[in-house]
Amino acid sequence: LQKLFAGKNVGWQFGPQPGTFLLEGITTAADLPLEFQLLAAELTDPGYRPEALPATQKRYDFIYNMYEHTAMGPLSLQVPLLLANGDPRFGMAPREALMARTLGEVKEWLGPELAHGSLEVAAVGDLEIEATIQAAAMTVGALPRREAKPELADLKKVTMPAKPFAKDFQFDSEIPKGAAVVYWPTTDGIDAHRTRRLNLLGEILSDRLRVRVREALGQTYSPQVFSSASDTYPGYGHLSANIDVAPETARQVEDIIVEVADDLCRHGVTEDELKRAKEPLLAEVKRSSRDNDYWLSAVLARAQEHPEALSWSRDRSADFQAITSAELSALAAKYLGREHASRAIVLPRNAKASPAATTKVN
C-alpha cells in the first residue's frame, strides 16, 4: 500500500462509536476519488489480516500496563461500570477478556454490519460539490442496497446508580499522586441547547473549584470538569469534577468539590461568573466554525439520522450568547446537590488518604 499510494495524500481509520461504526479518511480535493475507493474497499474487503491481532494485542497490553500504575486505571476500568449500573459496554474490558478475543469473533460480529448495515456519508472541506457527489456515487454509492438502521430501543436503556456511591481505588506506583473525582447524574445530550448549558455550568464549577482549592490548600490545582451527555442513550449523562491530589489531601479535596457544587446548587450562578465563562466558549465557537473536524463530527456525520444537527449548528453562537444565569442556576439546583454526588478516590497502593475533612464554603 505504501508503494501504491506513494505521492498520494490519502488515509483511513476505523473504530466503533456509541451506536455506530466510524470509517473516515483525510485527503485532498485531487485525491478525493482515490479516498472514496479506499473507503469502499474497506467496507467490501476488510481483510482481517492474522498479523493484525498480535499487533493490536501488543498495543493494548501497553495500555493495560500503564493503567496498572496510574489513576487512569480504575477511572477507565472500574468507575465507568459503576456509573452505568454494571453495563459491560461502558469503560474498558478487563485485560483477560479483551486478550481472549479472536479474529473469527471480530469477523462474525463486524462482517454483517460492513456488508449490509445502514450508511451515512459525509464530506467536509475545500471540495467541488459535483465532483464529490460523483466520487461518492461511483464507490460507496454503487454498493448494493443497505438495510435500514434498526431502532434497538432495548439496547439504548442505560441508567446511573439509584444511590450515589463512595469508593476508594488503588494502583501500583511509588509516585505519591492520585485523584479525587466526584460525579453528578444529569441527562442526555440529545438536545444541543441543553447540552450547551450543561457545558457552561461545568466551566463555572471548574472556575469556582480552582479558586476554592487554592484558598484551602495554598497550592495551584487544575480541576477538570466535564459534562458527558450521551446522544445515544436517552436520559444518560453526568457531570464530573476530577482533581489530581497528594494522598494526604485527597479527602479534603473531595469534600471541597462536593461543598462547592452544593453551594452552586443552593445559591446559583452570578452574572459575573456567567460572563467570565461565556467569553472563552464564544471564542472557541468562532474558532471551531473554521474547523473541518467540527463540521464533520458534530454536524454532518449523522445529519441524515439527526437532521436537527443542521439547525443547531446555525444557531450555535446566538444560543450561547442567549444563555442566562437563571437557566444555569436551575440546572445547578436540579443536579449539583450533595445528595446526588458519587465519589471516587484513586491513590497509590501504599498511600493512605487522610480522614474526611470538614469544610465550609461561604
N, C-alpha and C positions, 0 to 999 in steps of 0.2 A: 504493500500500500504506500509506503514511503516513496518508492521509486515511481509508482504510478501517478502519485499526486505531487511530484517534485515541481516546484514553481507555482502550485495552486494554493489558494487560500481557502481551505475547507477544514471542517472539523465536526465532530458529533459526540454527544454523550447521552446516556440513557439512565433513567432511575425512576423509582416509584415515588409518588406523591400521595398525600391523603386523597383517596377517591379517584386516582388516575395514575397512569404512567406518563412520563415526560420524555420525549425524544427531541433533542434540539441540536442545532449547529450554528456556527458563526462563519460568515463568509463575506465576499464582496459581491457587488452587482454583477461583475463579469463572470464570477464562478457560481452564481446562484443556480443555474441549471444542473451543474455537477453536484452541488449540495443537495438538491432535491433528489437526484438519483441515489445518492448515498443514503438519505433517509428512507427512501422507498426500499432500497436493498436491505436495510436493517430490519424492516418490517417483514419482508418476504423471505429472507435468508439470513437469520441472525447468527448462525454459525455454531454456537455452543462449543467453543474450542476446549478440548480437555486441559490444555495448559493454562487456561484462564482460571480454573478452580484453585490450584495451589497458589497462584499469584494473588488471587483475591484473599484467600485464607491468610497468607503472609501479611497482607496489609491490615486485615482485621486483628490478627494476632498482635501486631504492634499497637493498635488502638486499645485492645484489652489490657495489655501490659502497662500502657500509660494510665489507664483508668485505675489500675490497682494501686497507683502511687500518687493520685491526685484526687481532690474533692470532686472533680467531674465524674469519677466513677459512680458513686452512689447517686449523684444527681442525674446521671444518664441511664442507669440500670434499674435502680430501685424506686426512686421517688416518682417517676412517671407512672409506674404501676399503681402506686398509692393514689395518685391524683385522678386515675381513671378506674377506680374500684377494681383493680386487678386485671383489667383488659390487657391481654398479652400483646396487642398491636401497638401499645404505647411504650416508648423507651426502647433501648437496645435489648435484644435477646441475651440470655446467659451465653457465655463463651461456648460451652459444650453443645448447646442446642444449635447455635449458628454453624459451628465447625462440622456438625454431623450432616448438614445438608449436602445433597448431591446434584450434579448437573442434570440427572434424569428428573429429579423433583422440580428443578427450575424450569426445564423444558415442558413438563406436564402442566405446570401452573401458568407459565407465561405464554406458551405457544398458541393456545386458542385466542388469547387476547390480541396478540400481534396479528394473527391471521384474520380474525373476524370482528374484533372489538370496534366500537364506535370511535371515529376520528374527528378531531378538530384541528384545523391547520391555520396557523397564523404566521405572518411575516412582517417584520418591522425594520425600518431603516431607510437609507437613501436608495430607493428602488424605483424602477419603472413599473407602474401598476400592471399594465397589459403583459409585459414580459414576465412578471412574477406569476400572474394568473396562468399564463401558458406553461411555464416551467412546472407549476404545481399540477396542472391538468394532465401533462404528459407523464407524470411519475406517480405521486400518491393519488392523484385524481383518476388514474387509469386502473387502479386496483379494483378487484371485484367488490360488489356492493357490500357494505358493512352492516352489522347488526345494530339495532338501537341500543343505547346505553340503558341498562336496567336500573330501576329505582333503588333497589337494595335498602329499603327503609329499615329493616330489622338490623342490618349491619351498621347503620348510622346512629344507633342508640348507644350513647356513652354518657356516663354521669360522674360527677365528682362525689367524694365520700359524703355520706349523710351527716357525719360528725367530723369536726376538724381533728387532725392527728398532730402529735408531737413526738418526733422520732430523732434519735441520735444515730449517726453512722460513722464508720471508721474506715481508714485506708492506711496502707503501709508507707510511711515516709519519715525521714529524720528531720524534715523541714517543719518548724513549728508554725504552720499556717493552715487554716481551714476556711470554712464558710458558714455563715448564718443566713438561712433563707426562710422567707415567710410567703405563703400563698393564700390568696383570697379567691373563692369561686366568683365568676362573673357570668358571662353569657357568650353566645357565638358571635362570629364576625360576618354573618350573612347580610346585615345592614351596614353599609360602609359609613353612614353618618354616625351611627352609634359607636362603631369601631374607632373612628377618629377621635371621638370624645374620650373613650377609654384610654387611647394612646396619650392624649394630652393630660389626662388625670395622672397617668403614670409618670409623666415628666415633672408634674408638680410635686408628687410624692417623692421622687428622686431628689429634687432640689431641697425639700424640707429635710430629708434624711441626711444629706450631705452636711447641712448646717448643724443639725442637732447632734450627730455623732461626733463631729469635730468639737463642738462645745463640751460634750460629755467626756470625751477621751483625750482631747488635746492633740489629736492627730488628724491627718488628712485621709479620708476614705473616699472611695468612688463607688457609691451604690449603683447597682444595675437593676433598674426597674423595667419590667416588660409586661405588656398586655398581650396574652396569647389567646386569640379569639378564633375559633375554628370556623371556616366557611364550608366544612363538610359535615360536621356533626352538630345538628341543631341543639342549641342551648348550652353547648360545651365551651368553656373558656375559663381563664383565670388570670389574675394579676399577680406578679411575683416580684419580690424585692430580695436581691442577693448581695451580700457584702462579704468580702474576704476579711478574715479576722485572725488574730492571735488567739490561741486556745483559752487563755485566761480572761479574754474579753467576750467570748462567744455568747454566753448567756446574757450579758448586759446589752450587747448589740442586738440580740434577738428581741429582748424586751423593749428596747428603744424603737425598733421597727414597728412592733405591734402598737406601742403607745402613740407614735407619730401618726400612723394610719388611723387609729381610733380618734385622735384629735381632729384629723381631717374629716372623719365621718361626722363628728358631733358639731364642728364649728364651720365646716365648709371651706370653699376656696375664695381667696381675696382677689380683688381686681388687679392688684399689683402682681400677684403670682400668675394670674392668667396672662397678663401682658408679657411677662418675662418668659413664660413657657411658649407662647404663641410665636414670638419673633423667630427663633431658630427653626421651628417647624415650617413656617411660611417660607423661609429661605430654602429649606430642603424641598418643599413642594415646587418651588421655582426651578431649582437645580434638576430635580428628577424629571421634570417635564421635557428636558432635553436629553433624556437618557433612554436608550433603546430598551434596557432591561426593565424599566418601569412599565413602558407601554406593552411589552410582550408578556411579562409575568403577571402584572396586576390588572391589566385591562383586556388584552386581546386573546390570551391563551385559552380562556374559557368563555369568550363573549357569546358564542352560539348557545351554550348551555345557560349562561347567565348574562343575557343582553343588558341587564341593568348596570353592569360594569361600565358600559359606554357612557351612560348619563352621569354616573358617579365621577368619571374622570373629567367631565366637562365642568362640574360644579365644585371640584375639589378645593380650589383656592378660596372661592367665595364661602364655602361651607366652613372651612377652618376659621375664616375671618368672623363668621357669624356665631361661633361658639361663645356661650356666656358662662359667667361664673356660677349662675344659678343652675345651669344644666350639669356642670361638673360637680357641684355640691350635692345635687340629687343623686348622682351616680356614687359619690363617696358615701353618702348616707345609706345607700342601698347595699353596698358591697364591702366597705372597709372597716366595719365594726370589729372589735376584738373577738367577739363571739364567732366570727366566721374564719378566723385566721388559723391555718395549719402551719406547723413549724418544723424545720429540719436543721439540725446542726451536724456538720461533717468535719471531723477532726482526725489528725494522725492517731494511729492506734495507741501509742503510749502517752498521748497528751490527755489532760483532763480539763474539762470546761469548769469554770467557776460556778458556784451555786447561782441560781437566778437572782438578779439584782432588782431592787425596787427603783423604778424610775418614774418621773412625773414630767409631763410636757405642759408647759404653760401657754 
